[in-house]
Amino acid sequence: MQDISVNSVLFFLAIIFFSVSSVYGGVADVLRNQDTKNAQQQEITTTKEVNKNDSTEQTPSGDVKKSLENHPLDEYIQKAEQGDALVQEVLGDFYKRGYMVPQNDQEAFKWYKKAAEQDRAAAQFNIGVMYDNGEGVEQNYQEAIKWFSKAAEQGSADAQSMLGFKYRFGEGVEQNSQEAFKLYKKAAEQGDLFAQSTLGEMYFIGEGVEQNNQEGLKWYTEAAKQGNFFAQYELGYKYYNGEGVAQNYQDAFKWFRKAAEHDNDIIVATAQYNNALLYLGVMYSNGEGVTQNSQEAFKWYKKLAEQGNAGAQFNIGLMYRKGEGVAQNDQEAFKWYKKAAEQGDVDAQFNIGLMYSKGEGVEQNYQEAFKWFKKAAEQGNATAQFNLGFMYSNGEGVEQNKHEAFKWYKKAAEQGNSAAQFNIGLMFDNGNGVEQNYQEAFKWFKKAAKQGNATAQFNIGFMYSNGEGVEQNKHEALKWYKKAAEQGHVGAQFGLGQMYDNGKGVEQNYQEAFKWYKKAAEQGNATAQFNLGLMYSNGEGVEQNKHEAFKWYKKAAEQGNATAQLNLGYSYSKGEGVEQNKIMAYEWWLKAARQGNENAQKNLDMLCTHSSWACK
């Protein structure tokens, strides 16, 4: 399969936890956004950002709730006002959550602050979060950093992790990757999953610490084993692509599968979750790390496609088109391609164009084909650009316009599309849509020829042979004819035979000439068939054989080759390679004479002098 494109995107996700000791705990992450496609295609990457203020809350613990039910709230307020730090912190929880009291950020901030000033680490952390988000107090990053630092110094893993994020990205504090690493490590060693995952990333990319893939793998694995989605996804990605670790499809599949199980988890970033599903589809499709199973691949793609993912929609279309994992159905293929195409998927746009062009899965419509090819072409798809050039050139789905054809061919040609390079060469060669220019024709033919385009190789050989657009060079002509001939190009095979036959650009060699004429003759080239007949007749490059000569003359003659018709008539006249038959000689000479062959006409005149029936 093709490489899967990768873009790095930063995410920050804040999650609120409420408990007796910690309310409003924050976590942050730096994630990748990697979008994948099957072997047929590279998908446009999309970025999904999670707002840092998005949060999830938990209710107070059972013990605290029971305590509130057994005691009036005013007793707790009294205790809090008397300086009980734990109660102050709990009151902050209740006001922040709106539990047993009306929700009130200002009151929550007030009570957290009192507890924080008595060194309650969880309250210090929560004060930091409220300053950071401007909740219950005017937003103030410096104050947030101050309180995060106090909580971190007391060993709060949440605070250490949050402070690590701030230092890493220079938010409210001067950016310092080394300090970020140090803080993340403290939190990670206390079991903070986010910090462990981030530590894995920093080790892998050598940020704030010397690069160490083993350490990176260790921390990712630690977090992943405990269910951290981001670590599971990153491990899957790294094992799949062999990035920093030995490629291992089995391990990649295992971790992607675990990541995919987070479908109802609020901490899952949409882009990464979608990618995990897409990877699973690709791996089932290709049998990578798991037994190949097109039905399973289809299932994973469909799940994602129904959520609107363009890459998965494309793959579903492809599977319907090929009948893989599902019954072949061009109408369904078209439907899913169209969904992806309407989202801007360039390959889907191209395939929609192709289906309209061929009338497969939809009624043939060149105008619609042109429309979708144009969309793909404008996104840089070289094959679509070539097709657009072809449609302009031939007036298919659009008014014929050779200048527009040239423009789109050139765009595709400049991207390395060999068919477009060849067509550009042809337009310069013939002066079609552009001023005739043999030098430009040679240049573009050569580009296509170097990519293995056999017809371009033949044309380059021809131009070297005739000094057209380039200085004449028979040796170069031979070289390019041979490249094309070895790919089965009949004209090049004939040209090569001629060069060996005449000793031009190479030492004369009838055996080689015979070999290449025969290849061209077997592909139906009439002149090569005639030359083969001549070589059999004269014993040049092959043992003389009049029967074989007759056979090849006849093949060429039946294609209208006048000289072969002349020689076939001679074979019938003399009984060479065939039973003598003057009438058949007359018939073939007559065919040749009608094409203007003077020798055939002379033979007819001679035959007439001896046989009156031939004087018609």
C-alpha positions in Angstrom: 0.0 0.0 0.0 0.9 3.5 -0.4 2.5 5.5 2.4 0.0 7.1 4.6 0.3 10.9 4.8 1.1 12.4 8.3 0.5 15.9 9.6 1.2 17.0 13.2 -1.5 19.0 14.9 -1.4 20.2 18.5 -4.4 19.5 20.7 -5.2 20.7 24.2 -7.9 18.9 26.0 -8.9 20.0 29.5 -11.0 17.5 31.6 -12.5 18.3 34.9 -12.5 15.8 37.7 -14.4 16.3 40.9 -13.6 14.4 44.1 -12.8 15.2 47.7 -9.1 15.8 47.0 -9.2 17.1 43.4 -11.9 19.0 41.5 -11.2 20.6 38.2 -8.1 18.7 37.2 -6.7 19.5 33.8 -4.9 17.5 31.2 -3.4 18.6 27.9 -1.9 16.7 25.0 0.0 17.2 21.8 -1.4 14.9 19.2 -0.8 14.0 15.6 -3.5 14.2 13.0 -2.8 11.4 10.5 -5.3 10.6 7.7 -4.9 7.4 5.8 -6.2 5.9 2.6 -6.0 2.5 0.9 -3.3 1.4 -1.6 -5.1 3.3 -4.3 -5.0 6.6 -2.7 -3.6 9.4 -0.5 -6.4 11.2 1.5 -6.4 14.9 2.3 -5.6 15.3 5.9 -8.2 17.1 8.1 -7.6 18.8 11.4 -9.9 18.4 14.3 -9.2 20.7 17.3 -10.7 20.1 20.7 -11.3 23.4 22.7 -9.1 23.5 25.8 -12.1 24.6 27.8 -14.1 21.4 27.0 -14.6 19.5 30.2 -16.2 16.6 31.9 -17.3 16.7 35.5 -17.7 14.1 38.2 -20.1 14.3 41.2 -18.6 14.5 44.7 -17.6 11.2 46.2 -20.2 9.0 48.0 -18.7 9.8 51.4 -19.0 13.5 51.0 -22.6 13.2 49.6 -23.7 11.1 52.6 -22.1 13.6 54.9 -24.0 16.5 53.3 -27.3 14.6 53.7 -26.6 14.1 57.4 -25.6 17.6 58.2 -27.0 21.0 57.2 -25.1 23.0 54.7 -24.7 25.9 57.1 -22.7 23.7 59.4 -20.2 23.2 56.6 -20.1 26.9 55.8 -19.5 27.6 59.4 -16.6 25.1 59.5 -15.2 26.6 56.3 -15.4 30.1 57.7 -13.6 28.9 60.8 -10.7 27.8 58.5 -11.2 24.1 57.9 -9.2 23.8 54.6 -10.7 20.4 53.6 -14.3 21.8 54.0 -13.3 24.9 52.1 -12.1 22.8 49.2 -15.3 20.7 49.2 -17.5 23.8 49.3 -15.5 25.0 46.3 -16.3 21.7 44.6 -20.0 22.1 45.3 -20.3 25.6 44.0 -18.3 24.8 40.9 -20.5 21.8 40.2 -23.7 23.3 41.4 -24.2 20.3 43.8 -26.5 21.0 46.7 -26.1 24.7 46.0 -26.7 27.0 43.0 -23.7 26.8 40.6 -21.5 29.9 41.2 -18.0 30.2 39.9 -17.3 33.3 42.1 -18.2 31.3 45.2 -16.2 28.3 44.0 -13.2 30.5 43.4 -13.6 32.1 46.9 -13.5 28.8 48.8 -10.8 27.2 46.6 -8.6 30.3 47.3 -9.1 30.0 51.0 -8.2 26.3 50.9 -5.3 27.0 48.5 -3.8 29.6 50.8 -3.7 26.8 53.4 -1.6 24.7 51.0 -4.4 22.3 49.8 -2.7 21.2 46.5 -6.0 20.2 44.8 -7.4 23.6 45.6 -4.3 25.3 44.3 -4.5 23.4 41.1 -8.2 24.3 40.7 -7.5 28.0 41.3 -4.9 27.8 38.6 -7.5 26.3 36.2 -10.0 29.0 37.0 -7.4 31.8 36.4 -6.4 30.0 33.2 -9.9 29.9 31.9 -11.2 33.1 33.4 -13.9 31.4 35.4 -15.1 33.2 38.5 -12.2 35.5 38.1 -10.6 37.6 35.4 -8.4 35.5 33.2 -4.7 35.7 34.2 -2.1 33.3 32.9 0.6 34.5 35.3 -1.7 33.8 38.3 -2.6 30.5 36.8 1.1 29.6 36.5 1.7 30.7 40.1 -0.9 28.4 41.5 -0.1 25.5 39.2 3.5 25.8 40.5 2.4 25.8 44.1 0.4 22.6 43.5 3.2 21.0 41.5 5.7 21.7 44.2 3.4 19.7 46.6 3.5 16.8 44.2 0.1 17.3 42.4 0.5 15.2 39.2 -2.4 17.2 37.5 -0.5 20.4 38.2 2.8 19.0 37.1 1.2 17.8 33.9 -0.6 21.1 33.3 2.6 23.1 34.1 4.5 20.9 31.7 2.1 21.8 29.0 2.4 25.5 29.7 6.2 25.4 29.5 6.1 23.2 26.4 4.1 25.7 24.5 5.0 28.9 26.2 1.5 29.7 27.5 1.7 32.2 30.3 5.4 31.4 30.8 8.5 31.5 28.6 8.7 28.4 26.4 11.1 25.9 27.9 11.1 22.3 26.6 13.6 21.1 29.2 11.4 22.4 32.0 8.3 20.9 30.4 10.0 17.5 30.1 11.1 17.6 33.8 7.5 18.4 34.9 5.9 15.8 32.7 8.4 13.2 34.0 7.4 13.9 37.6 3.7 13.5 36.7 4.4 10.4 34.6 6.2 8.7 37.5 3.1 9.3 39.6 1.0 7.4 37.0 -0.5 10.4 35.1 -1.5 8.8 31.8 -1.5 12.0 29.8 2.0 12.9 31.1 3.2 9.4 30.2 1.9 9.6 26.7 3.4 13.1 26.2 6.7 11.9 27.6 6.7 9.1 25.0 6.3 11.7 22.3 9.0 14.0 23.6 11.5 11.1 23.8 10.6 10.0 20.2 11.1 13.5 18.7 14.0 14.5 21.1 12.1 17.5 22.5 13.5 18.8 25.8 15.6 15.6 26.1 17.9 13.7 23.9 16.0 11.5 21.5 15.6 8.0 22.8 13.2 5.7 21.0 13.4 3.0 23.6 12.3 5.4 26.3 9.6 6.8 24.1 8.3 3.3 23.5 8.4 2.5 27.2 6.3 5.5 28.2 3.8 5.2 25.3 3.4 1.5 26.2 2.9 2.3 29.9 0.1 4.7 29.1 -1.4 2.5 26.4 -1.6 -0.5 28.7 -3.7 1.6 31.1 -6.1 2.6 28.4 -4.7 5.9 27.2 -6.2 6.4 23.7 -3.5 8.7 22.4 -0.7 6.4 23.4 -2.6 3.4 21.9 -3.0 5.3 18.6 0.6 6.5 18.5 1.9 3.0 19.1 -0.3 1.7 16.3 1.0 4.4 14.0 4.6 3.9 14.9 4.5 0.1 14.6 2.6 0.3 11.3 5.0 2.7 9.7 8.2 1.5 11.4 8.8 5.0 12.8 11.3 4.8 15.6 10.6 1.1 16.1 10.9 -2.0 14.0 7.8 -2.3 11.7 5.4 -4.8 13.2 1.9 -5.1 11.7 0.7 -7.4 14.5 1.5 -4.9 17.2 0.1 -2.0 15.0 -3.1 -3.9 14.6 -3.4 -4.6 18.3 -3.0 -1.0 19.3 -5.2 0.4 16.6 -7.9 -2.1 17.7 -7.6 -0.9 21.3 -7.8 2.7 20.2 -10.9 1.9 18.2 -12.6 0.6 21.3 -12.8 4.2 22.7 -15.8 5.0 20.5 -17.9 6.4 23.4 -15.0 8.1 25.2 -15.1 11.9 25.5 -11.3 12.2 25.6 -10.9 10.8 22.1 -9.9 13.3 19.5 -12.1 12.8 16.4 -9.2 12.8 13.9 -7.2 10.2 15.7 -10.2 7.9 16.3 -11.2 8.1 12.7 -7.7 7.3 11.6 -7.6 4.3 13.8 -10.8 3.0 12.1 -9.3 3.7 8.7 -6.0 1.9 9.5 -8.0 -1.1 10.7 -9.9 -1.1 7.4 -6.6 -0.9 5.5 -5.0 -3.7 7.5 -7.9 -6.0 7.1 -8.0 -5.2 3.4 -4.3 -5.9 2.9 -3.9 -8.7 5.4 -1.4 -6.7 7.4 -1.0 -8.0 11.0 -4.3 -9.9 10.7 -5.7 -12.4 8.3 -6.9 -10.7 5.2 -10.7 -10.2 5.4 -12.4 -7.9 3.0 -15.7 -8.2 4.9 -14.1 -6.9 8.1 -12.3 -4.1 6.1 -15.7 -3.1 4.6 -17.2 -3.0 8.1 -14.6 -0.6 9.5 -14.7 1.6 6.5 -18.5 1.7 6.5 -18.6 2.7 10.2 -16.3 5.6 9.4 -17.9 6.4 6.1 -21.4 6.8 7.7 -19.8 9.4 10.0 -18.9 11.4 6.9 -15.2 10.6 6.6 -14.2 11.2 2.9 -11.4 8.7 2.9 -13.6 5.9 4.2 -16.3 6.9 1.7 -13.8 6.6 -1.1 -12.7 3.2 0.1 -16.3 1.9 0.4 -16.8 3.1 -3.2 -13.7 1.2 -4.3 -14.8 -2.0 -2.6 -18.2 -1.8 -4.3 -16.5 -1.1 -7.6 -14.2 -4.1 -7.3 -16.6 -6.4 -5.4 -14.3 -6.8 -2.5 -16.0 -7.6 0.8 -19.3 -6.9 -0.7 -21.2 -7.7 -3.9 -19.9 -5.7 -6.9 -22.2 -2.8 -7.5 -21.3 0.2 -9.7 -24.3 2.2 -8.6 -23.3 1.9 -4.9 -19.7 2.6 -5.9 -20.8 5.8 -7.6 -22.9 6.8 -4.6 -20.0 6.6 -2.1 -17.5 8.1 -4.5 -19.9 11.0 -4.9 -20.2 11.5 -1.2 -16.4 11.7 -0.9 -16.1 13.8 -4.1 -18.5 16.4 -2.7 -16.3 16.8 0.3 -13.4 17.6 -2.0 -11.7 14.2 -2.2 -9.6 14.5 -5.3 -9.4 10.8 -6.2 -13.1 10.4 -5.7 -13.7 13.3 -8.0 -11.5 11.7 -10.6 -13.3 8.3 -10.3 -16.7 10.1 -10.6 -15.5 11.7 -13.8 -14.3 8.3 -15.1 -17.7 6.6 -14.3 -19.6 9.4 -16.1 -17.2 9.1 -19.0 -17.7 5.4 -19.4 -21.3 5.3 -18.3 -20.6 2.8 -15.5 -22.9 3.0 -12.5 -24.5 6.1 -14.0 -25.8 7.2 -17.4 -22.9 8.3 -19.6 -22.6 12.0 -19.5 -19.5 13.7 -21.0 -20.5 17.1 -19.6 -20.6 15.7 -16.0 -17.4 13.8 -16.7 -15.7 17.0 -17.7 -17.1 18.8 -14.6 -15.6 16.2 -12.2 -12.3 15.9 -14.0 -12.0 19.6 -13.9 -12.5 19.6 -10.1 -9.8 17.0 -9.7 -7.6 18.7 -12.2 -7.8 22.0 -10.3 -6.6 20.2 -7.2 -3.5 19.0 -9.1 -4.5 15.5 -10.1 -2.2 14.9 -13.1 -4.4 12.1 -14.7 -7.5 14.4 -14.4 -5.5 17.2 -16.1 -4.5 14.8 -18.9 -8.2 13.7 -19.3 -9.3 17.3 -19.4 -6.7 18.0 -22.1 -8.0 15.0 -24.1 -11.6 16.2 -23.8 -10.7 19.7 -24.9 -8.7 18.3 -27.8 -11.5 16.1 -29.0 -14.5 18.3 -28.0 -15.9 15.7 -25.6 -18.2 17.2 -23.0 -16.9 20.7 -23.9 -16.4 22.7 -27.0 -13.2 21.7 -28.8 -10.3 24.0 -27.9 -6.7 23.0 -28.8 -5.2 25.8 -26.8 -7.0 24.7 -23.7 -6.0 21.1 -24.5 -2.4 22.2 -24.6 -2.7 24.1 -21.3 -4.0 21.1 -19.4 -1.7 18.6 -21.1 1.2 20.9 -20.1 0.0 21.0 -16.4 -0.1 17.2 -16.3 3.2 16.9 -18.3 5.0 19.1 -15.8 3.9 16.7 -13.0 5.5 13.9 -14.9 2.5 12.3 -16.6 4.1 10.5 -19.5 1.0 10.4 -21.7 0.6 14.1 -21.4 4.3 14.6 -22.2 3.9 12.5 -25.3 0.8 14.5 -26.4 2.6 17.8 -25.8 5.4 16.4 -28.0 2.8 15.4 -30.6 1.2 18.9 -30.6 4.6 20.6 -31.1 5.5 18.0 -33.8 2.3 18.6 -35.8 1.8 22.3 -34.9 -1.6 21.4 -33.5 -2.8 24.0 -31.0 0.7 25.4 -30.8 3.3 26.6 -33.3 5.2 23.7 -34.8 8.6 23.3 -33.1 10.6 20.1 -33.6 13.0 21.0 -30.8 10.2 21.3 -28.3 8.6 18.1 -29.7 11.9 16.3 -29.2 12.2 17.6 -25.6 8.8 16.4 -24.6 9.0 13.1 -26.4 12.3 12.5 -24.6 10.7 13.2 -21.2 8.0 10.6 -21.9 10.6 8.2 -23.4 12.7 8.3 -20.3 9.7 7.2 -18.3 9.3 4.1 -20.6 6.7 5.4 -23.0 7.4 3.1 -26.0 5.8 5.3 -28.7 7.8 8.3 -27.4 11.0 6.1 -27.5 10.1 5.2 -31.1 9.6 8.9 -32.0 12.9 9.8 -30.4 14.6 7.1 -32.5 12.9 8.4 -35.6 14.0 12.0 -34.9 17.6 10.9 -34.3 17.5 8.8 -37.4 16.2 11.7 -39.6 17.9 14.7 -37.8 14.5 16.2 -36.9 14.6 18.5 -33.9 18.0 17.1 -33.0 21.3 16.5 -34.8 21.2 13.3 -36.8 22.7 10.3 -34.9 22.1 6.8 -36.1 23.6 5.2 -33.0 21.2 7.1 -30.8 18.4 6.2 -33.1 19.3 2.5 -32.8 19.4 2.8 -29.0 15.9 4.3 -28.7 14.4 2.0 -31.4 15.7 -0.9 -29.3 14.2 0.4 -26.1 10.8 0.7 -27.8 11.2 -2.6 -29.7 11.9 -4.5 -26.5 8.6 -3.2 -25.2 6.9 -4.6 -28.3 6.5 -1.4 -30.3 5.9 -2.7 -33.9 7.2 0.4 -35.6 10.4 0.3 -33.6 10.9 -3.4 -34.3 10.6 -2.7 -38.0 12.9 0.3 -37.8 15.5 -1.8 -35.9 15.2 -4.5 -38.6 15.8 -2.0 -41.3 18.9 -0.6 -39.5 20.4 -4.1 -39.2 19.4 -4.9 -42.7 21.0 -1.8 -44.2 23.9 -1.5 -41.7 22.9 2.0 -40.7 24.0 3.0 -37.2 25.1 -0.6 -36.6 27.1 -3.2 -38.4 25.0 -5.0 -41.0 23.6 -8.2 -39.6 20.9 -10.1 -41.5 20.2 -12.5 -38.6 19.3 -9.5 -36.4 17.4 -7.9 -39.2 15.4 -11.1 -39.7 14.7 -11.4 -35.9 13.3 -7.9 -35.6 11.4 -8.1 -39.0 9.8 -11.3 -37.7 8.6 -9.7 -34.4 7.1 -6.8 -36.4 5.6 -9.2 -39.0 3.9 -11.3 -36.3 2.2 -8.1 -35.0 0.8 -7.6 -38.5 3.2 -5.0 -40.0 2.8 -5.5 -43.7 6.2 -4.1 -44.8 7.9 -6.4 -42.3 5.9 -9.3 -43.6 7.1 -8.5 -47.1 10.7 -8.1 -46.0 10.5 -11.4 -44.2 9.2 -13.1 -47.3 12.1 -11.5 -49.3 14.7 -12.8 -46.7 13.2 -16.3 -46.9 13.2 -16.1 -50.7 16.9 -15.0 -50.9 18.2 -16.9 -47.8 19.3 -13.8 -46.0 19.6 -14.1 -42.3 17.7 -17.4 -42.5 17.9 -20.6 -44.5 16.2 -20.2 -47.9 12.6 -21.4 -47.9 10.3 -20.6 -50.8 7.2 -21.9 -48.9 7.9 -19.6 -46.0 8.6 -16.7 -48.5 5.2 -17.4 -50.1 3.4 -17.5 -46.7 4.8 -14.1 -45.7 4.3 -12.5 -49.1 0.6 -13.6 -48.9 0.1 -12.0 -45.5 1.5 -8.7 -46.7 -0.3 -8.9 -50.0 -3.7 -9.5 -48.3 -3.1 -6.2 -46.4 -2.6 -4.4 -49.7 1.1 -4.2 -49.9 1.7 -3.7 -53.7 5.2 -5.1 -53.8 4.2 -8.2 -51.9 1.3 -8.6 -54.4 3.8 -8.4 -57.2 6.1 -11.0 -55.6 3.1 -13.2 -54.7 2.1 -13.1 -58.4 5.7 -14.1 -59.4 5.6 -17.1 -56.9 2.3 -18.3 -58.5 3.7 -17.7 -62.0 6.9 -19.7 -61.3 5.4 -22.2 -58.9 7.8 -21.2 -56.1 6.6 -22.2 -52.7 3.2 -22.9 -54.1 1.7 -24.9 -57.0 2.1 -23.0 -60.3 -1.1 -21.1 -61.2 -1.1 -18.4 -63.9 -4.6 -17.3 -63.1 -3.6 -16.5 -59.5 -0.5 -14.8 -60.7 -2.7 -12.7 -63.0 -5.1 -11.8 -60.1 -2.3 -10.6 -57.8 -0.4 -8.7 -60.5 -3.7 -7.0 -61.4 -4.2 -5.9 -57.7 -0.6 -4.5 -57.6 -1.0 -2.8 -61.0 -4.2 -1.1 -59.8 -2.1 0.4 -57.0 0.3 1.8 -59.6 3.0 -0.8 -59.5 4.7 -0.5 -62.9 6.4 -3.9 -62.7 3.1 -5.6 -62.1 1.7 -3.8 -65.1 4.7 -5.0 -67.2 4.1 -8.6 -66.1 0.4 -8.3 -67.1 1.4 -7.0 -70.5 3.8 -9.9 -71.0 1.2 -12.4 -69.9 -1.2 -10.9 -72.4 1.2 -11.5 -75.3 1.2 -15.2 -74.4 -2.3 -15.7 -73.2 -5.3 -13.9 -74.7 -7.4 -14.5 -71.6 -5.0 -12.2 -69.8 -5.7 -9.3 -72.1 -9.0 -8.2 -70.6 
